[in-house]
Every structure is written in structure tokens, then in C-alpha cells.
């Protein structure tokens, strides 16, 4: 199994919805400055994410565009 930890800011408000079985999900993307660049202009990385269940409900209720976030996932 792969594990990843991301830091960044929401690029837009999360899109929350439910699956056919009633399982909550939230789709969103975050922007992160590329730490591999050593010059003054760092490129931004845009990462698409999906949250499920209680995490999706939390994201939908409390996170908006520009919110700083640390994501731990697989």
C-alpha cells in the first residue's frame, strides 16, 4: 500500500455528493508549490483528491477555496 502526505490550499470549494448507496463523497483539488525548484519562481502542483464518509462531510462543511490543508491518505 502507498501512503502520501500532501500540504496545500483548496483551489475551489469542494463538490459534495452521495453515491447510489448513500455514501458521502467530496471532490476537490489542492495547489502546492513545487519544492524541487530552487529558483525564485516555484511552479504550482495541482492535485485532485476525493474524500469519503465522515471526512467528506467534514470537508464539505468546513473547507472552502483558499483553506490550508494537510492531507494524509493512500
Secondary structure, 3 states (H helix, E strand, C coil): CCCEEEEEEECCCCEEEECCCCCEEEEEEEEEECCCCCCCCCCEEEEEEEEEHHHHHHHHHHCCCCCEEEEEEC
